[in-house]
Each structure stands twice: as C-alpha cells, then as structure tokens.
C-alpha cells in the first residue's frame, strides 16, 4: 500500500487584477492544492507502513512559472516542498516520497 495523491485546481489569476473574484480563486486554489493535500497526508500518514511511498502528483508549474497562473504555480511549488519535507522528520527514507510533474 502507498499513498498517492492527485489534486489540482487551476485558473488564471492575474496579480494586477484587483477583482475580488481573483482573490476568491486564489483562496480556492491554495485550499484545494495545498491545504487539501496536507490534510489528506496528515490524516492517513499513520496508516501507511514506513517502507511504503507517498506520491504527490504536482505539475511542471511547481518547477517553473507561468504568466497569469501565479496562484497555481505557488500551490504546486508548495506541494513539492511538502513532499520533500516528509522525508526529514519521518522514519521514511527520502526515496519513499515522490512528487511527480
């Protein structure tokens, strides 16, 4: 058994647009892509044997930047950081946490 998480919500989020709609979309992207992933891992981590992998599916946007998709890029950078952080305090070896773009 392993934990494999595929989450994603993306939408255009131009930083220069002062619309509250953009603010709402940014919140939804972060809540879905970052907080949702974090909560799923936290709730299921104790059910995963120490030698089993945790796989998060992120996006190439987590390794680059795409104009007008700043919130999505931020969220996918966060998923990569979250996945990498699991290897530090966890008894799992680093090769058991993967983030796939």
N, C-alpha and C positions, 0 to 999 in steps of 0.2 A: 504494500500500500504506500502511496505517496500522496502528497497534497499538490494539486495542480490548479492554479487559479488563472482564469482568463476573464478579465474585466476590462471594460473600456467604454467611455463615452467621450466623444469629441465633437467640437463645434467651433466655428470661427469666433474668436474672442479678441477683437482689436483693442489694444490698450488705450488708444486715443479716443475711442468711442465712449462718451460719458453716460451712455444709456444704462438704466438700472437693469434692463434685460440682460446686458452683458455681465453685470455683477451677479445676477442670478445664475447664469450659465456657468460662470467661473466656479461658483459655490457647488453647483451640481457636479461639475467635472471632478473637482477635488474630493467631494464626498463619495462619489462613485469609485473613482480610480484609486485614490489613496486611502481614505478612511475605510472604505469597504474592504479593500484588500487587507489592510491592517487588522480589522476586526475578525475577518474570516480566519486569518492565520492565528491570531491570539486565541480564538475560541477552539480551534482544532489542534493546536500545537501539541497538547498533552496526549492526543490520540495517535500521533504519528511516531512509530518506532525511531529510535535515534539513528539508525542506519538507513533510513528512507529519505528520499529527496523531497524538497519543496521547490516547485517550479512555478514561477510567475511569468505570465506572458505579458510583455510590455510592448514596446513599439520602437521603431528606429527613431522616433521623435524623442525617446529617452536618452539618445546618444547624440542628437543633433538639435537644431532649432528650425522651426518652420514659421515663416512670417504669417501673422494673423491667427496662429494656433498656439499662442503663448501659454494659456492655461493647460492645454492638453500636454504640451511639452514639459511644463513644470510637473504635472502629475506623473508622467512617465519617468522623468528623472527621479522623482520620489520613490516610485516602485522599485527602480533599480537600487537605490540607496537602502530601502527597506530590506530588500532581498539580501544584499551584501551584509547588512547589519546582523542578520540572523546567524551568520557564521561566527560572529565574535563571542557573544555570551553563551551560545548554545553548545551542547555537547556534540552537535553535528559537525562533521568535517566540512570545510569550505566547499568541497566538490559536490556536496549534497544540497546546495542552494543554487538555483539557476534562475536567471532572468533571460527570457528569450525575446529577441526582437525580430 
